[in-house]
Amino acid sequence: MNNMLTIAMPKGRIFEEAVHLMREAGFPIPDELSEDSRKLIVTVPEAGLSFFLAKPMDVPTYVEYGTADLGVVGKDVLLEEERDVYELLDLRISPCRISVAGLPDWQPTLHPRVATKYPRIADRYFRERGQQVEVIRLNGSIELAPLIGLADRIVDIVSTGRTLKENGLVELETITTVTSRLIANRSSYRMKSEQIDALTCSLADTVRQGGSVR
């Protein structure tokens, strides 16, 4: 049986904090595990770990289908993708929130439209409040939608709020707060429980001690 643990790492804002946390937990993560590296897979035999980078939205898919035993992913992606994986640990890194935003003078309209990268989260949020809206999925430049009249509001990830402010938008409502999580494939968790539990406990101890705060 292959005892190597394969971990899917997300490209983008979470990556550096996740690597920093793992190093603080004592895992010998090499410098070649970098978003700038041309290597698609980085193996660390002495730690029994193998890493590959993926788009954040794809991480739960790789984990659900067993291509990766573990993954690091934002809670926003888990809520949107609804993949069948175990959520093992809140890593408490990359804190942000999913919010509804719009122009400062926003007023309810007869046929409200909401633009977002998170159609499931947005649809569920407004349905739970008895509000009928048309949800429009976009993959980038969500802030543009209210400015050009495509939608009157957006649902998006907000960290500092700087991007909203630069585009003349304001937060109207907070849907939920978000941090990054360690997730596991269900079969891997049964077959490699000892290794996965050891890794999870090491990370949990580091998180409790305030690790990853930079």
C-alpha positions as a Markdown table, in Angstrom:
| # | Residue | x | y | z |
|---|---|---|---|---|
| 1 | Met | 0.0 | 0.0 | 0.0 |
| 2 | Asn | 1.2 | 3.5 | -0.9 |
| 3 | Asn | 1.7 | 5.4 | 2.4 |
| 4 | Met | 2.6 | 8.6 | 0.7 |
| 5 | Leu | 0.0 | 11.3 | 1.4 |
| 6 | Thr | -0.9 | 13.5 | -1.7 |
| 7 | Ile | -2.0 | 17.0 | -0.9 |
| 8 | Ala | -3.8 | 19.4 | -3.3 |
| 9 | Met | -2.7 | 23.0 | -2.6 |
| 10 | Pro | -4.7 | 26.0 | -3.9 |
| 11 | Lys | -3.1 | 28.6 | -6.1 |
| 12 | Gly | -3.5 | 32.2 | -5.1 |
| 13 | Arg | -4.1 | 33.9 | -1.8 |
| 14 | Ile | -4.2 | 30.8 | 0.5 |
| 15 | Phe | -1.0 | 29.1 | -0.8 |
| 16 | Glu | 1.7 | 31.1 | 1.0 |
| 17 | Glu | -0.1 | 31.0 | 4.3 |
| 18 | Ala | -0.7 | 27.3 | 4.0 |
| 19 | Val | 2.9 | 26.5 | 3.2 |
| 20 | His | 4.0 | 28.8 | 6.1 |
| 21 | Leu | 1.7 | 26.9 | 8.5 |
| 22 | Met | 3.0 | 23.5 | 7.4 |
| 23 | Arg | 6.6 | 24.6 | 7.9 |
| 24 | Glu | 5.8 | 25.9 | 11.4 |
| 25 | Ala | 4.2 | 22.6 | 12.1 |
| 26 | Gly | 7.6 | 20.9 | 11.4 |
| 27 | Phe | 7.0 | 19.6 | 7.9 |
| 28 | Pro | 10.1 | 20.0 | 5.6 |
| 29 | Ile | 8.4 | 21.8 | 2.8 |
| 30 | Pro | 11.1 | 22.5 | 0.1 |
| 31 | Asp | 11.4 | 25.9 | -1.7 |
| 32 | Glu | 10.5 | 24.2 | -5.0 |
| 33 | Leu | 6.9 | 24.0 | -3.7 |
| 34 | Ser | 6.1 | 27.5 | -5.1 |
| 35 | Glu | 3.5 | 29.0 | -7.3 |
| 36 | Asp | 6.4 | 30.2 | -9.5 |
| 37 | Ser | 7.8 | 26.7 | -10.0 |
| 38 | Arg | 7.4 | 24.9 | -13.3 |
| 39 | Lys | 7.1 | 21.6 | -11.4 |
| 40 | Leu | 3.5 | 20.3 | -11.3 |
| 41 | Ile | 4.2 | 17.8 | -8.5 |
| 42 | Val | 6.6 | 18.2 | -5.6 |
| 43 | Thr | 7.4 | 15.1 | -3.6 |
| 44 | Val | 9.0 | 15.1 | -0.1 |
| 45 | Pro | 9.9 | 11.5 | 0.6 |
| 46 | Glu | 11.4 | 12.1 | 4.0 |
| 47 | Ala | 8.0 | 13.5 | 5.2 |
| 48 | Gly | 5.9 | 11.0 | 3.2 |
| 49 | Leu | 4.2 | 13.8 | 1.4 |
| 50 | Ser | 3.5 | 14.8 | -2.2 |
| 51 | Phe | 2.0 | 18.1 | -3.3 |
| 52 | Phe | 0.4 | 19.5 | -6.4 |
| 53 | Leu | -1.1 | 22.9 | -7.1 |
| 54 | Ala | -4.6 | 23.4 | -8.4 |
| 55 | Lys | -7.1 | 26.1 | -8.9 |
| 56 | Pro | -9.0 | 26.6 | -5.6 |
| 57 | Met | -12.4 | 25.6 | -7.0 |
| 58 | Asp | -10.8 | 22.3 | -8.2 |
| 59 | Val | -9.2 | 21.2 | -4.9 |
| 60 | Pro | -12.4 | 19.6 | -3.5 |
| 61 | Thr | -12.9 | 17.7 | -6.8 |
| 62 | Tyr | -9.4 | 16.2 | -6.7 |
| 63 | Val | -10.0 | 15.2 | -3.1 |
| 64 | Glu | -13.5 | 13.7 | -3.6 |
| 65 | Tyr | -12.3 | 11.6 | -6.5 |
| 66 | Gly | -9.2 | 10.4 | -4.6 |
| 67 | Thr | -6.6 | 12.0 | -6.8 |
| 68 | Ala | -5.5 | 13.8 | -3.6 |
| 69 | Asp | -5.8 | 12.3 | -0.1 |
| 70 | Leu | -5.9 | 15.8 | 1.4 |
| 71 | Gly | -6.5 | 19.3 | 0.3 |
| 72 | Val | -6.3 | 22.9 | 1.6 |
| 73 | Val | -9.3 | 25.0 | 0.5 |
| 74 | Gly | -11.3 | 28.0 | 1.5 |
| 75 | Lys | -14.7 | 27.4 | 3.2 |
| 76 | Asp | -16.2 | 29.5 | 0.4 |
| 77 | Val | -15.3 | 26.8 | -2.1 |
| 78 | Leu | -16.6 | 24.0 | 0.1 |
| 79 | Leu | -20.0 | 25.8 | 0.5 |
| 80 | Glu | -20.2 | 26.4 | -3.3 |
| 81 | Glu | -18.9 | 23.1 | -4.6 |
| 82 | Glu | -20.7 | 20.9 | -2.0 |
| 83 | Arg | -18.3 | 18.0 | -2.6 |
| 84 | Asp | -18.4 | 14.7 | -0.6 |
| 85 | Val | -15.3 | 15.1 | 1.5 |
| 86 | Tyr | -14.3 | 15.2 | 5.2 |
| 87 | Glu | -13.6 | 18.6 | 6.7 |
| 88 | Leu | -10.9 | 17.8 | 9.2 |
| 89 | Leu | -9.6 | 21.1 | 10.5 |
| 90 | Asp | -10.1 | 24.9 | 10.4 |
| 91 | Leu | -6.6 | 26.2 | 9.7 |
| 92 | Arg | -7.6 | 29.7 | 10.6 |
| 93 | Ile | -5.7 | 31.2 | 7.6 |
| 94 | Ser | -6.8 | 33.7 | 4.9 |
| 95 | Pro | -9.7 | 35.0 | 6.9 |
| 96 | Cys | -12.3 | 36.9 | 4.8 |
| 97 | Arg | -16.1 | 37.0 | 4.3 |
| 98 | Ile | -18.7 | 36.4 | 1.7 |
| 99 | Ser | -20.7 | 39.6 | 1.3 |
| 100 | Val | -23.5 | 41.2 | -0.7 |
| 101 | Ala | -22.2 | 44.5 | -2.1 |
| 102 | Gly | -23.6 | 47.2 | -4.4 |
| 103 | Leu | -23.5 | 50.9 | -5.1 |
| 104 | Pro | -24.0 | 53.2 | -2.1 |
| 105 | Asp | -27.4 | 54.4 | -3.4 |
| 106 | Trp | -28.7 | 50.9 | -4.1 |
| 107 | Gln | -32.5 | 50.5 | -3.8 |
| 108 | Pro | -34.6 | 47.3 | -4.2 |
| 109 | Thr | -35.8 | 46.8 | -7.8 |
| 110 | Leu | -38.7 | 45.0 | -9.4 |
| 111 | His | -36.5 | 42.4 | -11.0 |
| 112 | Pro | -33.3 | 42.2 | -8.9 |
| 113 | Arg | -30.2 | 40.6 | -10.4 |
| 114 | Val | -27.1 | 39.5 | -8.5 |
| 115 | Ala | -23.7 | 38.7 | -10.2 |
| 116 | Thr | -21.4 | 36.3 | -8.5 |
| 117 | Lys | -18.7 | 33.6 | -8.7 |
| 118 | Tyr | -20.8 | 31.7 | -6.1 |
| 119 | Pro | -24.2 | 31.0 | -7.6 |
| 120 | Arg | -25.1 | 28.3 | -5.2 |
| 121 | Ile | -24.2 | 30.4 | -2.1 |
| 122 | Ala | -26.0 | 33.4 | -3.5 |
| 123 | Asp | -29.2 | 31.5 | -4.5 |
| 124 | Arg | -29.4 | 29.7 | -1.1 |
| 125 | Tyr | -28.9 | 33.0 | 0.8 |
| 126 | Phe | -31.6 | 34.9 | -0.9 |
| 127 | Arg | -34.0 | 31.9 | -1.0 |
| 128 | Glu | -33.7 | 31.5 | 2.7 |
| 129 | Arg | -34.7 | 35.1 | 3.1 |
| 130 | Gly | -37.7 | 34.8 | 0.8 |
| 131 | Gln | -36.1 | 37.1 | -1.8 |
| 132 | Gln | -36.5 | 36.3 | -5.5 |
| 133 | Val | -33.4 | 37.3 | -7.4 |
| 134 | Glu | -31.9 | 36.3 | -10.7 |
| 135 | Val | -28.4 | 35.0 | -10.1 |
| 136 | Ile | -25.9 | 35.6 | -12.9 |
| 137 | Arg | -22.6 | 33.7 | -12.8 |
| 138 | Leu | -19.5 | 35.5 | -13.7 |
| 139 | Asn | -15.9 | 34.3 | -13.5 |
| 140 | Gly | -14.0 | 37.6 | -13.1 |
| 141 | Ser | -14.4 | 41.3 | -12.5 |
| 142 | Ile | -17.5 | 40.8 | -10.4 |
| 143 | Glu | -17.3 | 44.5 | -9.3 |
| 144 | Leu | -18.0 | 45.6 | -12.8 |
| 145 | Ala | -21.5 | 44.2 | -12.9 |
| 146 | Pro | -23.3 | 47.0 | -10.9 |
| 147 | Leu | -21.2 | 49.7 | -12.7 |
| 148 | Ile | -22.4 | 48.8 | -16.2 |
| 149 | Gly | -25.9 | 47.8 | -15.2 |
| 150 | Leu | -25.6 | 44.0 | -15.5 |
| 151 | Ala | -26.7 | 43.5 | -11.9 |
| 152 | Asp | -27.7 | 45.7 | -9.1 |
| 153 | Arg | -25.7 | 43.8 | -6.5 |
| 154 | Ile | -22.9 | 41.3 | -6.3 |
| 155 | Val | -22.0 | 38.4 | -3.9 |
| 156 | Asp | -18.2 | 38.0 | -3.6 |
| 157 | Ile | -15.3 | 37.4 | -1.2 |
| 158 | Val | -14.2 | 40.4 | 0.7 |
| 159 | Ser | -11.0 | 40.7 | 2.7 |
| 160 | Thr | -10.0 | 44.3 | 3.3 |
| 161 | Gly | -12.8 | 45.9 | 1.2 |
| 162 | Arg | -10.2 | 47.8 | -0.8 |
| 163 | Thr | -11.3 | 46.5 | -4.2 |
| 164 | Leu | -15.0 | 47.4 | -3.5 |
| 165 | Lys | -14.0 | 50.9 | -2.4 |
| 166 | Glu | -11.8 | 51.5 | -5.4 |
| 167 | Asn | -14.8 | 50.7 | -7.6 |
| 168 | Gly | -17.3 | 52.8 | -5.6 |
| 169 | Leu | -19.1 | 49.8 | -4.0 |
| 170 | Val | -20.0 | 49.2 | -0.4 |
| 171 | Glu | -20.8 | 46.1 | 1.6 |
| 172 | Leu | -24.5 | 45.7 | 2.2 |
| 173 | Glu | -24.7 | 42.4 | 4.0 |
| 174 | Thr | -22.4 | 39.8 | 5.3 |
| 175 | Ile | -23.4 | 36.2 | 4.4 |
| 176 | Thr | -20.7 | 34.3 | 6.3 |
| 177 | Thr | -17.1 | 34.5 | 7.4 |
| 178 | Val | -14.6 | 32.3 | 5.7 |
| 179 | Thr | -11.2 | 30.7 | 6.6 |
| 180 | Ser | -9.3 | 27.8 | 5.0 |
| 181 | Arg | -9.8 | 24.2 | 5.9 |
| 182 | Leu | -8.0 | 20.9 | 5.6 |
| 183 | Ile | -10.1 | 18.3 | 3.9 |
| 184 | Ala | -9.7 | 14.6 | 3.2 |
| 185 | Asn | -10.9 | 12.0 | 0.8 |
| 186 | Arg | -13.3 | 9.6 | 2.6 |
| 187 | Ser | -11.5 | 6.4 | 1.5 |
| 188 | Ser | -8.1 | 7.8 | 2.2 |
| 189 | Tyr | -9.1 | 8.7 | 5.7 |
| 190 | Arg | -10.0 | 5.1 | 6.3 |
| 191 | Met | -7.0 | 3.6 | 4.6 |
| 192 | Lys | -4.4 | 6.1 | 5.8 |
| 193 | Ser | -5.9 | 7.2 | 9.1 |
| 194 | Glu | -2.7 | 7.0 | 11.1 |
| 195 | Gln | -0.8 | 9.3 | 8.8 |
| 196 | Ile | -3.7 | 11.7 | 8.3 |
| 197 | Asp | -4.4 | 11.9 | 12.0 |
| 198 | Ala | -0.7 | 12.6 | 12.7 |
| 199 | Leu | -0.6 | 15.4 | 10.2 |
| 200 | Thr | -3.8 | 16.9 | 11.3 |
| 201 | Cys | -2.8 | 16.8 | 15.0 |
| 202 | Ser | 0.5 | 18.6 | 14.1 |
| 203 | Leu | -1.3 | 21.3 | 12.2 |
| 204 | Ala | -4.0 | 21.6 | 15.0 |
| 205 | Asp | -1.3 | 22.1 | 17.6 |
| 206 | Thr | 0.4 | 24.8 | 15.5 |
| 207 | Val | -3.0 | 26.5 | 14.9 |
| 208 | Arg | -3.8 | 26.5 | 18.7 |
| 209 | Gln | -0.4 | 28.1 | 19.4 |
| 210 | Gly | -1.2 | 30.9 | 17.0 |
| 211 | Gly | 0.8 | 29.6 | 14.1 |
| 212 | Ser | 0.6 | 31.1 | 10.6 |
| 213 | Val | 0.2 | 34.7 | 12.0 |
| 214 | Arg | 2.7 | 36.7 | 10.1 |
